[in-house]
Amino acid sequence: MSITTTTHLNFRGDARQALEFYQSVFGGRLTLVTYADAHSVSDPAEADQVMWGQVQAGNGFHVMAYDVPGNQSYSPGDKPVFVSVRGKDADEITAHWKGLSQDATVVQDLGPAGWAPLYGMLRDRFGVTWVLDVAVEYTG
């Protein structure tokens, strides 16, 4: 038996733009359900916001997101979540890094690290912190 973990990101009105951006970087299928689609509108101004959304790609990338409605408290905090993207191919990781780095704040440049051939951390234009690295085979 196996399980899969999926990062779920919370936004206040930016979920659609964030998911579209992540799809442009990682590819895959974008699925969006708005509050109007689900017949769950509490504020007409939020009807077209995302109640549930995801990007799922054949390369293993999967992220979910939604817009927290205005009638609920929302504070993203300083570092609410890190999204880790780990792969075996340095070129693939580098390509994802280049895509995510558009309008991002680089926390740690993508480069060799003591524990990985490539490692980098950035905060994208939506405030999400991403950690990208090339996996190392551990023996022991």
GIJOGI-V906437 format. One record per pair of residues at least 24 apart in sequence whose C-alpha atoms are under 6 Angstrom apart, sorted by the first residue. I is the first residue (numbers start at 1). J is the second residue. Records with the same first field share a line. If there is no record, write none. Layout:
# GIJOGI-V906437
I->J / J
This chain:
# GIJOGI-V906437
6->63
7->63
8->64 / 65
9->65
10->65 / 66 / 67
11->67 / 68
12->67 / 68
13->67
15->65 / 66 / 67
25->99
27->57
28->56 / 57
29->55 / 56
30->54 / 55
82->129 / 130
83->130
84->130 / 131 / 132
85->132
86->132 / 133 / 134 / 135
87->134 / 135
88->134 / 135
